[in-house]
């Protein structure tokens, strides 16, 4: 049972940081610590050690912390820690490990290497084709020959030697087919065994890495600089992040770098510049950081890995990162990139072709001559500055690189000149258009003014004509009234004169 559990494929967290098939509600409500798997590294270590002393009994508070951690981070508990170890770490384990390792959606098996090539082991079981002896048709009787030929659909000739030779040919073909089938079955069984052993070995390495990460967070010291910085980074990440001094001061910088990468995976959406120069990160930690930098929504523009131990693994991850993101500046100065093989660096060179990098520093990377042609072919159209000093490149490769960079710079300058001329022409066109618009606007204003004045004069003439007509009508009415008054007065005057003359005549009589 112990061997079976050790050879099982490891459980990996899903994209949300939980076990597949486990809902968030289940994670929040289930406070029972999971059973420790049989045959794990933690149990093996516990079995080998002596029984814990009496003074190290688990208190109620420590047990509550253990249960809380168990509910939040089951897969780490099952493969890494025992209850005694969790109790010794106390509540700091819940605060540090859960926040850093469990919340970030980073998966442990992204860098699962391919199975190693089979090496000839003299002690390993080899296939023996002699385990199946071929049949000799001449040892059978005539009746047996006839029966076996009939079973194979061949008509016997009736002569022993002829029938034996015919059957022997058929038996040889069947024997060769059987040997091929047995060899295929044996090879499949051996390949499965090697794959199982390889997976188990890799699983133990991953579990060891998780333990190192948890230990480096828990044992960060009384001040807890690493834990505090990772907590702050998990809550809110600045645009410019420089945390190399904290990683360098850690007792295990590589494990601290892997923890940082897990937090960065969900925070590169707000970080523009990341400085990890001289942080003492190994190849795996640099690969973790490179993997985290291409998380969905990454806006990272500058990455500085100067003075670390980046190698083939980091180069392979960086090749995908620069091809999938908008990273502009990358510094790998002082890293022995070909230590362990040149395939990783050549993969990085192929990724340069489709990247948006404008600056790349390979100063003092101890690159051999054979990497020069790959680097020259990998210079993409966006790369303008490439530092290659301190390497072993040939002059012709350096000249080829310089020619490509010069062509890129000339193309950039030409495009910049064209853009400048275009901006100048655009400004002139905009200025001319603005002047024309101003003139047109002024002309429209003049026309509107003249039209308005013309309308005002017409209205004024109309008003004057109306007033004149009204005045003439009023004057006519007044003359008519005066004429009537005059006629009335004239009529009344004649009547008065006539009356006076009559009175005077009567008096004379």
Steps between C-alpha positions, in 0.01 A plus 500: 500500500787737579665437163169545322439838665854613422459414132168681466508819288507805729194707559523845349287803582256624242511844336332658804750356746284212623473131436297400192141428596520698824263795516588824685216438742644160584842657553359761739283266707716192521731554794605138546866430422539244222655163581871490441574282193668172570858490385551876466831664567366651819392159638829342401681772685270456800551122503876535490508754783434438865170567672433867579580606855227556753546880505416524126134406539258683274299766681144597409612821328763317299250231407258769379779649289575157358136443410473843344806436287374155409173640370668770293798311363430129495735394223802660670405342829462153353836495327726720712412555865412276790274614783796531733687719255197718445453536873864605538456764232183625668268767361776651284466206267135580444574865432803447277458173314129539432531859380802445278481142376126435495342823375711557191382292199850371420544130424798294604533277196538758225869407461454124494799385293464227238603146599872449497645293221536135587851414604642151460499342841686169517294399802168579331290212367555446128270337250605146414365379162612144583231470764267373226649205314405463132324181387666251262255362245720200426437369853130449428340195344331500164159511666600798711637679194174445312291618798709817558499591129124455490466733803701764311300462178777336301433182302764229574681346205525155655880492508659532843798722407292738286232534767765546773676776308169677435397479865844606622477819297162577657628420849801731452270787404276436803805481726633837373158661554481360854849627584407847372184505715690389810772760437239776465329393823834490681603844371163649598530353850854633541402846367207517740725402787756766409225761460355411839841522664570831327164647605553386855846654506364826367219493754750466782692796360183710487406406855850590613466837327166571667649415838789737435259778400287453809805481727658814356178693556442370850865533603537852358600627843336698774454804276355289219626726220439246224157400625398862553615606153323207336182582693518864391570395144205263504269776620628782275794498261695817410582591142876478567600201716851445637513216751843354429643607838228310688554184294877529538470520880279190512655173627390335173482762222391250235199383701419862581516579128253222423263636763534845345420358156178345631387836633613681185285270287187685613660845533688563173191681374617809690883462509690680223861450615642204697856512638642169631867571431751308713224329698687164501223318313576163343387380159167362624411816692579714194281267292217547751535880477505487119188282502320739734585800280281372217187460710178620332479879492871557560619860441864438599738709286838449672653191665846500661650159591864614514744304713290188564541138391254487212559208264323286240169479691482875542588553133219269386246684713633841397466400133126452546468809720660745256298351213165529681537832685598859421826486697736772374818464709668182630832474684671161542844639576730275702292181456664184369215427260658194334593317818322170452455524122452742214147396404338747740697798368428403138131486590535850643658616172206358305260685729681828426378497141137557594558706815457872561830538688693817426787446747671174598811466716709181471814652648739246659271200448792274396326403176705270271575550132229258391230733636609793283316399179181423694509841667565674167205324339280580798543878483145619438388819328419675828842445668721811495748445783673165568793475740719200411828583674678245717403202284688275257331597175691512172557829319281401206210425733549831679512680165182325393330601826619859462379514139155381604485747789616782272234407247240505778621839621505639145150370446395653832663833408339493157163431652561774755594743218194399305291546811662842558432607142150367529447694821647812338282460193204430721571814703527707182179354368332562832637855508386568143166347574471709816585816300249407231242426765573833668472687167180317417368575847594867461335512159192338642501755780524786247222355289287449806574858610411642160185291482408608849564870416302465177210350688524770765496776231205336327316478828591860573372618159187298545452651845563849366258444212241374743553794730483741203179343378355520847612863527348585159178326594496690828571824322222430249260428780603817674451708177163342446409577857618860462315532170183374658551733789557790264196417291298467814622832627437659156147366497429629846640847405268548204200412707594757756533784247159424352326534832649839577380652175138396572496669838623825366221519233228457757618787704490735205144424426 
